Amino acid sequence: MLFADSMSLLWLSYYAVSLIVLVAVYLALALLPRLPRLMVTWGVAGAMWAPARFRLPLVEEGEFYTGWAPSAMVAAVGVMERNTGALRAGLMWLLLGVALGTL
């Protein structure tokens, strides 16, 4: 059931909002020719939709929470926490998503 698991509802709402952002990006670039506009739009889509794994320490010693999040968020949290491992993994998946989206 969709409402029983809040993570699936969170991802569904994230993808719905990201579709609105994609339409806004596409319309904002109306002055560009169609091919560059599509390449930039799909590059942004790749950046928004590329997932990455993360690992957060819990209150208990030696306990960790692992999960999936958008790679841009993993990289941003890695910057804020000065965690080079999370930053490297998030940026790797982010750049891969942009490259695949643009291609």
C-alpha positions as a LaTeX table, in Angstrom:
\begin{tabular}{lrrr}
\hline
Residue & $x$ (\AA) & $y$ (\AA) & $z$ (\AA) \\
\hline
Met1 & 0.00 & 0.00 & 0.00 \\
Leu2 & 1.35 & 3.41 & $-0.93$ \\
Phe3 & 0.44 & 5.20 & 2.30 \\
Ala4 & 1.76 & 2.46 & 4.58 \\
Asp5 & 5.33 & 3.01 & 3.41 \\
Ser6 & 6.29 & 6.67 & 3.68 \\
Met7 & 9.49 & 6.27 & 1.65 \\
Ser8 & 7.60 & 5.32 & $-1.50$ \\
Leu9 & 5.28 & 8.29 & $-1.01$ \\
Leu10 & 8.31 & 10.53 & $-0.52$ \\
Trp11 & 9.92 & 9.33 & $-3.75$ \\
Leu12 & 6.61 & 9.67 & $-5.63$ \\
Ser13 & 6.18 & 13.25 & $-4.50$ \\
Tyr14 & 9.84 & 13.98 & $-5.33$ \\
Tyr15 & 9.37 & 12.75 & $-8.89$ \\
Ala16 & 6.12 & 14.71 & $-9.27$ \\
Val17 & 7.82 & 17.94 & $-8.18$ \\
Ser18 & 10.82 & 17.19 & $-10.39$ \\
Leu19 & 8.54 & 16.87 & $-13.42$ \\
Ile20 & 7.19 & 20.35 & $-12.70$ \\
Val21 & 10.78 & 21.62 & $-12.46$ \\
Leu22 & 11.64 & 19.97 & $-15.79$ \\
Val23 & 8.73 & 21.66 & $-17.54$ \\
Ala24 & 9.80 & 24.99 & $-16.01$ \\
Val25 & 13.40 & 24.50 & $-17.20$ \\
Tyr26 & 12.23 & 23.59 & $-20.69$ \\
Leu27 & 9.97 & 26.65 & $-20.90$ \\
Ala28 & 12.61 & 28.95 & $-19.41$ \\
Leu29 & 15.01 & 28.01 & $-22.20$ \\
Ala30 & 12.53 & 28.89 & $-24.96$ \\
Leu31 & 15.03 & 31.22 & $-26.66$ \\
Leu32 & 17.42 & 28.35 & $-27.41$ \\
Pro33 & 17.00 & 26.07 & $-30.42$ \\
Arg34 & 15.27 & 22.78 & $-29.73$ \\
Leu35 & 18.31 & 20.44 & $-29.57$ \\
Pro36 & 20.33 & 22.46 & $-27.01$ \\
Arg37 & 17.15 & 23.06 & $-25.01$ \\
Leu38 & 16.44 & 19.32 & $-24.88$ \\
Met39 & 20.05 & 18.52 & $-23.99$ \\
Val40 & 20.05 & 20.97 & $-21.07$ \\
Thr41 & 16.62 & 19.80 & $-19.90$ \\
Trp42 & 17.58 & 16.12 & $-19.94$ \\
Gly43 & 20.90 & 16.93 & $-18.27$ \\
Val44 & 18.93 & 18.55 & $-15.44$ \\
Ala45 & 16.64 & 15.50 & $-15.38$ \\
Gly46 & 19.64 & 13.21 & $-15.05$ \\
Ala47 & 20.93 & 15.33 & $-12.18$ \\
Met48 & 17.59 & 15.23 & $-10.38$ \\
Trp49 & 16.80 & 11.56 & $-10.95$ \\
Ala50 & 20.17 & 9.90 & $-10.30$ \\
Pro51 & 20.00 & 8.06 & $-6.97$ \\
Ala52 & 22.96 & 7.43 & $-4.65$ \\
Arg53 & 23.41 & 5.39 & $-1.48$ \\
Phe54 & 24.10 & 7.16 & 1.78 \\
Arg55 & 25.08 & 6.10 & 5.28 \\
Leu56 & 24.30 & 8.12 & 8.41 \\
Pro57 & 25.49 & 7.36 & 11.94 \\
Leu58 & 22.78 & 6.81 & 14.55 \\
Val59 & 22.81 & 7.73 & 18.24 \\
Glu60 & 23.93 & 4.25 & 19.31 \\
Glu61 & 27.64 & 3.59 & 18.91 \\
Gly62 & 28.45 & 1.64 & 15.77 \\
Glu63 & 24.90 & 1.81 & 14.36 \\
Phe64 & 24.27 & 3.26 & 10.89 \\
Tyr65 & 21.24 & 4.01 & 8.74 \\
Thr66 & 21.71 & 3.35 & 5.03 \\
Gly67 & 19.35 & 4.21 & 2.23 \\
Trp68 & 18.87 & 5.83 & $-1.15$ \\
Ala69 & 18.52 & 9.54 & $-1.89$ \\
Pro70 & 18.92 & 11.83 & $-4.90$ \\
Ser71 & 22.62 & 12.14 & $-5.64$ \\
Ala72 & 22.48 & 15.95 & $-5.52$ \\
Met73 & 21.22 & 15.74 & $-1.92$ \\
Val74 & 23.88 & 13.19 & $-0.97$ \\
Ala75 & 26.57 & 15.48 & $-2.39$ \\
Ala76 & 25.10 & 18.55 & $-0.66$ \\
Val77 & 24.99 & 16.82 & 2.72 \\
Gly78 & 28.53 & 15.59 & 2.13 \\
Val79 & 29.65 & 19.21 & 1.64 \\
Met80 & 27.82 & 20.44 & 4.74 \\
Glu81 & 29.16 & 17.64 & 6.94 \\
Arg82 & 32.64 & 17.77 & 5.36 \\
Asn83 & 32.30 & 14.07 & 4.55 \\
Thr84 & 34.52 & 13.43 & 1.52 \\
Gly85 & 33.27 & 9.87 & 1.06 \\
Ala86 & 29.64 & 10.96 & 0.70 \\
Leu87 & 30.64 & 13.94 & $-1.42$ \\
Arg88 & 32.69 & 11.78 & $-3.78$ \\
Ala89 & 29.96 & 9.16 & $-4.18$ \\
Gly90 & 27.21 & 11.75 & $-4.60$ \\
Leu91 & 29.15 & 13.74 & $-7.19$ \\
Met92 & 30.12 & 10.61 & $-9.10$ \\
Trp93 & 26.48 & 9.53 & $-9.46$ \\
Leu94 & 25.40 & 13.12 & $-10.12$ \\
Leu95 & 27.86 & 13.56 & $-12.99$ \\
Leu96 & 26.96 & 10.14 & $-14.38$ \\
Gly97 & 23.27 & 11.08 & $-14.30$ \\
Val98 & 23.95 & 14.38 & $-16.09$ \\
Ala99 & 26.06 & 12.64 & $-18.73$ \\
Leu100 & 23.48 & 9.92 & $-19.34$ \\
Gly101 & 20.66 & 12.45 & $-19.41$ \\
Thr102 & 22.47 & 14.64 & $-21.91$ \\
Leu103 & 23.30 & 11.72 & $-24.17$ \\
\hline
\end{tabular}
